[in-house]
Amino acid sequence: MPAPTLLCLNTGSASLKFALFNLADCAGPQLPTAQLRGEIDSHDGQATLRWTDAQGQSRRTASAEPRGDIPAEVDALLDTLITPAGCGPIAAVAHRIVHGGTRFTSAQRISAAVRAALDDLRSLAPLHQGPGLAGVDAAAARLPAVPQIACFDTAFHATQTDLSRRYAIPRQWHDKGFKRYGFHGLSYDAMTHKLPPLLGARAQGAVVVAHLGGGASLCGLRQLRSVSTTMGFTALDGVVMSTRSGAIDPGLVLHWITEEHLDAQQVTSMLYHDSGLKGVSGISGDLRTLEASAEAHAQEAIAVFAASVAHHIGALAADIGGLEALVFTGGIGTHSARVRLEVCNALSWLGLRLDPLANVAGQPCITHGDSPVPAYALPTDEEGIMALQAAALLR
């Protein structure tokens, strides 16, 4: 009989990623190798399923339906891929849940009480918490006897000091939980597993990881732990993103409400759905579309995005006391040579000497061998981290 497996569902703002692991391979500490891995993403509204099987064969199918029907997508994964592949019985389903609040700082088995508590945090991550919980509900409906496990993006940043997490607001609001949480923690945790073989002892020093995708943030590490990060109480703060504004003057929000008479729903929709690359370009929030466009506004959006990333890397370097390595990850960080070029050129004063040929070729190391600060482009593995956390919880 085939060995038990772990299914990982990673429902983001623009894609649903998935991976299937042999449970016996998830004892750690190394990231496990997936039996099956892929995603359903949306390029200008067209849903596309891409996956790679255990033999390394890559395949894809397109759907006439728009991306976002999570129950249907979960059913499709189970019916089209996992069941026919002859994989072993699913021992648990691990879910990426973006916000764990103050209560959840490690992986949790999802009971009715935990599910309700996570639902209460929906307003803090409106693009992600709902889809993540929809994935939980869909998997639980399809596999009612299988444990559902939540793995939190906020948990990795729990090592930060109170000073790093504090806003300069009245103390009673801080004490109620209004503080910086940070996100993309599963991705940053994956980098802590990948960096030591590449950097050796240097991995314990001042490292900035740039997770750049539809949502984007940066994290400053020391001793492979989170010291500072760009996102805060919500996933709206920090660098410019696909459709999110990133950091803006809070007075501008007040002005929109008091002088332009926009209500909270209109401002929320603008900042989460109509800003960022989409807002600046007026064309699309998808960097692939903008890089292929000759429109001036598309090029301006890319420049604004790269400048924002460079700005925040400099700020994090100040927080962590230097910069010994820079890592790009996430969909944009791994695949956009142009963004990496513009960011590294802006940071040449910090000691980055980009190797243009290695960058265009998508090599893991994209700087010259004598660069004082090396830079890397590494695929993340949130699902691998989820598998390690879920397996540990099952044990």
GIDALIN-V670260 format. One record per residue. N is the residue number from 1. RES is the residue in three letters. OMEGA is omega in whole degrees, 0 to 359 (999 if undefined). NEAR is the number of other ideal C-beta (glycine too) atoms within 12 Angstrom. Layout:
N | RES | OMEGA | NEAR
N | RES | OMEGA | NEAR
//
This chain:
1 | MET | 180 | 8
2 | PRO | 182 | 19
3 | ALA | 178 | 19
4 | PRO | 183 | 25
5 | THR | 174 | 40
6 | LEU | 176 | 48
7 | LEU | 178 | 47
8 | CYS | 178 | 50
9 | LEU | 184 | 51
10 | ASN | 183 | 46
11 | THR | 181 | 47
12 | GLY | 182 | 46
13 | SER | 184 | 39
14 | ALA | 182 | 41
15 | SER | 169 | 35
16 | LEU | 179 | 42
17 | LYS | 182 | 45
18 | PHE | 176 | 47
19 | ALA | 179 | 45
20 | LEU | 184 | 46
21 | PHE | 168 | 42
22 | ASN | 184 | 27
23 | LEU | 182 | 31
24 | ALA | 180 | 21
25 | ASP | 188 | 25
26 | CYS | 179 | 39
27 | ALA | 177 | 19
28 | GLY | 4 | 20
29 | PRO | 181 | 16
30 | GLN | 175 | 18
31 | LEU | 182 | 36
32 | PRO | 176 | 33
33 | THR | 184 | 21
34 | ALA | 171 | 34
35 | GLN | 184 | 37
36 | LEU | 182 | 39
37 | ARG | 178 | 35
38 | GLY | 179 | 35
39 | GLU | 168 | 35
40 | ILE | 179 | 40
41 | ASP | 183 | 34
42 | SER | 175 | 31
43 | HIS | 183 | 26
44 | ASP | 173 | 20
45 | GLY | 181 | 19
46 | GLN | 180 | 20
47 | ALA | 180 | 28
48 | THR | 177 | 26
49 | LEU | 177 | 30
50 | ARG | 178 | 26
51 | TRP | 176 | 33
52 | THR | 182 | 24
53 | ASP | 185 | 23
54 | ALA | 179 | 24
55 | GLN | 179 | 11
56 | GLY | 179 | 13
57 | GLN | 180 | 14
58 | SER | 181 | 15
59 | ARG | 178 | 19
60 | ARG | 173 | 20
61 | THR | 178 | 19
62 | ALA | 179 | 18
63 | SER | 176 | 23
64 | ALA | 182 | 11
65 | GLU | 176 | 19
66 | PRO | 180 | 18
67 | ARG | 175 | 30
68 | GLY | 176 | 26
69 | ASP | 191 | 22
70 | ILE | 177 | 34
71 | PRO | 179 | 24
72 | ALA | 180 | 25
73 | GLU | 177 | 38
74 | VAL | 177 | 34
75 | ASP | 181 | 22
76 | ALA | 179 | 28
77 | LEU | 182 | 41
78 | LEU | 184 | 29
79 | ASP | 188 | 15
80 | THR | 188 | 24
81 | LEU | 194 | 33
82 | ILE | 180 | 38
83 | THR | 179 | 22
84 | PRO | 183 | 14
85 | ALA | 179 | 28
86 | GLY | 180 | 17
87 | CYS | 182 | 29
88 | GLY | 180 | 24
89 | PRO | 182 | 22
90 | ILE | 182 | 39
91 | ALA | 180 | 32
92 | ALA | 174 | 38
93 | VAL | 178 | 46
94 | ALA | 183 | 51
95 | HIS | 171 | 53
96 | ARG | 175 | 53
97 | ILE | 190 | 49
98 | VAL | 188 | 45
99 | HIS | 176 | 42
100 | GLY | 180 | 39
101 | GLY | 180 | 33
102 | THR | 188 | 25
103 | ARG | 190 | 23
104 | PHE | 181 | 31
105 | THR | 174 | 25
106 | SER | 182 | 23
107 | ALA | 183 | 38
108 | GLN | 169 | 30
109 | ARG | 188 | 27
110 | ILE | 171 | 35
111 | SER | 177 | 16
112 | ALA | 180 | 14
113 | ALA | 178 | 14
114 | VAL | 178 | 27
115 | ARG | 180 | 28
116 | ALA | 180 | 15
117 | ALA | 179 | 24
118 | LEU | 178 | 39
119 | ASP | 179 | 25
120 | ASP | 180 | 21
121 | LEU | 186 | 34
122 | ARG | 184 | 24
123 | SER | 181 | 22
124 | LEU | 178 | 34
125 | ALA | 189 | 41
126 | PRO | 179 | 28
127 | LEU | 190 | 34
128 | HIS | 187 | 44
129 | GLN | 179 | 37
130 | GLY | 177 | 26
131 | PRO | 179 | 35
132 | GLY | 179 | 44
133 | LEU | 175 | 35
134 | ALA | 175 | 29
135 | GLY | 176 | 49
136 | VAL | 183 | 40
137 | ASP | 181 | 27
138 | ALA | 180 | 31
139 | ALA | 179 | 38
140 | ALA | 179 | 28
141 | ALA | 182 | 20
142 | ARG | 183 | 28
143 | LEU | 190 | 27
144 | PRO | 182 | 13
145 | ALA | 185 | 14
146 | VAL | 178 | 28
147 | PRO | 175 | 30
148 | GLN | 187 | 42
149 | ILE | 179 | 41
150 | ALA | 175 | 48
151 | CYS | 195 | 49
152 | PHE | 176 | 44
153 | ASP | 182 | 51
154 | THR | 191 | 47
155 | ALA | 183 | 35
156 | PHE | 184 | 40
157 | HIS | 180 | 39
158 | ALA | 178 | 28
159 | THR | 182 | 27
160 | GLN | 179 | 32
161 | THR | 177 | 17
162 | ASP | 179 | 14
163 | LEU | 181 | 14
164 | SER | 186 | 27
165 | ARG | 188 | 27
166 | ARG | 167 | 21
167 | TYR | 178 | 22
168 | ALA | 179 | 12
169 | ILE | 179 | 18
170 | PRO | 189 | 11
171 | ARG | 184 | 13
172 | GLN | 179 | 9
173 | TRP | 175 | 14
174 | HIS | 182 | 19
175 | ASP | 177 | 14
176 | LYS | 177 | 14
177 | GLY | 178 | 23
178 | PHE | 186 | 22
179 | LYS | 177 | 29
180 | ARG | 178 | 37
181 | TYR | 184 | 43
182 | GLY | 184 | 46
183 | PHE | 183 | 50
184 | HIS | 184 | 49
185 | GLY | 179 | 45
186 | LEU | 178 | 49
187 | SER | 180 | 50
188 | TYR | 177 | 46
189 | ASP | 178 | 45
190 | ALA | 179 | 39
191 | MET | 179 | 46
192 | THR | 175 | 37
193 | HIS | 185 | 27
194 | LYS | 188 | 30
195 | LEU | 183 | 34
196 | PRO | 178 | 22
197 | PRO | 181 | 17
198 | LEU | 188 | 22
199 | LEU | 184 | 28
200 | GLY | 182 | 13
201 | ALA | 181 | 14
202 | ARG | 180 | 24
203 | ALA | 180 | 27
204 | GLN | 183 | 19
205 | GLY | 185 | 27
206 | ALA | 183 | 32
207 | VAL | 173 | 44
208 | VAL | 175 | 50
209 | VAL | 179 | 50
210 | ALA | 175 | 51
211 | HIS | 186 | 45
212 | LEU | 177 | 49
213 | GLY | 175 | 46
214 | GLY | 165 | 40
215 | GLY | 185 | 43
216 | ALA | 173 | 51
217 | SER | 178 | 51
218 | LEU | 178 | 51
219 | CYS | 174 | 51
220 | GLY | 184 | 41
221 | LEU | 164 | 44
222 | ARG | 185 | 30
223 | GLN | 177 | 20
224 | LEU | 177 | 32
225 | ARG | 181 | 29
226 | SER | 177 | 44
227 | VAL | 183 | 34
228 | SER | 179 | 37
229 | THR | 190 | 44
230 | THR | 177 | 44
231 | MET | 187 | 42
232 | GLY | 180 | 32
233 | PHE | 176 | 32
234 | THR | 179 | 36
235 | ALA | 180 | 45
236 | LEU | 188 | 39
237 | ASP | 172 | 33
238 | GLY | 187 | 40
239 | VAL | 173 | 48
240 | VAL | 182 | 44
241 | MET | 184 | 50
242 | SER | 179 | 42
243 | THR | 180 | 35
244 | ARG | 187 | 44
245 | SER | 194 | 38
246 | GLY | 185 | 37
247 | ALA | 173 | 28
248 | ILE | 178 | 24
249 | ASP | 178 | 11
250 | PRO | 176 | 20
251 | GLY | 177 | 11
252 | LEU | 177 | 19
253 | VAL | 178 | 24
254 | LEU | 179 | 15
255 | HIS | 178 | 15
256 | TRP | 183 | 23
257 | ILE | 187 | 19
258 | THR | 185 | 13
259 | GLU | 180 | 11
260 | GLU | 174 | 14
261 | HIS | 172 | 11
262 | LEU | 177 | 19
263 | ASP | 185 | 14
264 | ALA | 181 | 17
265 | GLN | 179 | 14
266 | GLN | 179 | 17
267 | VAL | 179 | 26
268 | THR | 180 | 23
269 | SER | 180 | 20
270 | MET | 187 | 26
271 | LEU | 181 | 33
272 | TYR | 191 | 34
273 | HIS | 189 | 25
274 | ASP | 182 | 23
275 | SER | 178 | 32
276 | GLY | 179 | 43
277 | LEU | 180 | 46
278 | LYS | 182 | 33
279 | GLY | 181 | 29
280 | VAL | 183 | 34
281 | SER | 187 | 32
282 | GLY | 185 | 20
283 | ILE | 186 | 26
284 | SER | 172 | 31
285 | GLY | 182 | 40
286 | ASP | 183 | 34
287 | LEU | 179 | 44
288 | ARG | 178 | 27
289 | THR | 183 | 25
290 | LEU | 179 | 35
291 | GLU | 179 | 28
292 | ALA | 184 | 19
293 | SER | 175 | 22
294 | ALA | 181 | 11
295 | GLU | 182 | 18
296 | ALA | 181 | 15
297 | HIS | 176 | 20
298 | ALA | 180 | 28
299 | GLN | 177 | 23
300 | GLU | 180 | 21
301 | ALA | 179 | 35
302 | ILE | 180 | 39
303 | ALA | 178 | 27
304 | VAL | 180 | 30
305 | PHE | 182 | 48
306 | ALA | 179 | 39
307 | ALA | 179 | 24
308 | SER | 179 | 38
309 | VAL | 180 | 45
310 | ALA | 179 | 36
311 | HIS | 184 | 25
312 | HIS | 174 | 39
313 | ILE | 177 | 46
314 | GLY | 179 | 27
315 | ALA | 180 | 23
316 | LEU | 177 | 38
317 | ALA | 176 | 32
318 | ALA | 182 | 18
319 | ASP | 186 | 28
320 | ILE | 173 | 33
321 | GLY | 177 | 17
322 | GLY | 177 | 25
323 | LEU | 180 | 37
324 | GLU | 176 | 31
325 | ALA | 177 | 43
326 | LEU | 182 | 51
327 | VAL | 172 | 46
328 | PHE | 175 | 50
329 | THR | 187 | 41
330 | GLY | 184 | 44
331 | GLY | 179 | 34
332 | ILE | 182 | 41
333 | GLY | 182 | 45
334 | THR | 191 | 30
335 | HIS | 184 | 25
336 | SER | 177 | 35
337 | ALA | 182 | 28
338 | ARG | 179 | 29
339 | VAL | 178 | 42
340 | ARG | 179 | 45
341 | LEU | 183 | 31
342 | GLU | 180 | 29
343 | VAL | 182 | 42
344 | CYS | 177 | 39
345 | ASN | 179 | 25
346 | ALA | 183 | 25
347 | LEU | 180 | 35
348 | SER | 179 | 21
349 | TRP | 178 | 16
350 | LEU | 178 | 30
351 | GLY | 179 | 23
352 | LEU | 176 | 37
353 | ARG | 184 | 25
354 | LEU | 171 | 35
355 | ASP | 186 | 27
356 | PRO | 182 | 18
357 | LEU | 178 | 15
358 | ALA | 180 | 25
359 | ASN | 181 | 34
360 | VAL | 181 | 17
361 | ALA | 181 | 14
362 | GLY | 177 | 21
363 | GLN | 178 | 24
364 | PRO | 176 | 24
365 | CYS | 186 | 29
366 | ILE | 177 | 38
367 | THR | 176 | 34
368 | HIS | 182 | 22
369 | GLY | 180 | 12
370 | ASP | 178 | 11
371 | SER | 179 | 26
372 | PRO | 177 | 21
373 | VAL | 179 | 33
374 | PRO | 176 | 38
375 | ALA | 183 | 43
376 | TYR | 170 | 40
377 | ALA | 187 | 41
378 | LEU | 174 | 39
379 | PRO | 178 | 27
380 | THR | 178 | 44
381 | ASP | 178 | 34
382 | GLU | 182 | 47
383 | GLU | 177 | 43
384 | GLY | 177 | 40
385 | ILE | 178 | 42
386 | MET | 180 | 48
387 | ALA | 178 | 50
388 | LEU | 181 | 37
389 | GLN | 181 | 42
390 | ALA | 180 | 44
391 | ALA | 178 | 33
392 | ALA | 180 | 24
393 | LEU | 178 | 24
394 | LEU | 179 | 26
395 | ARG | 999 | 15
//
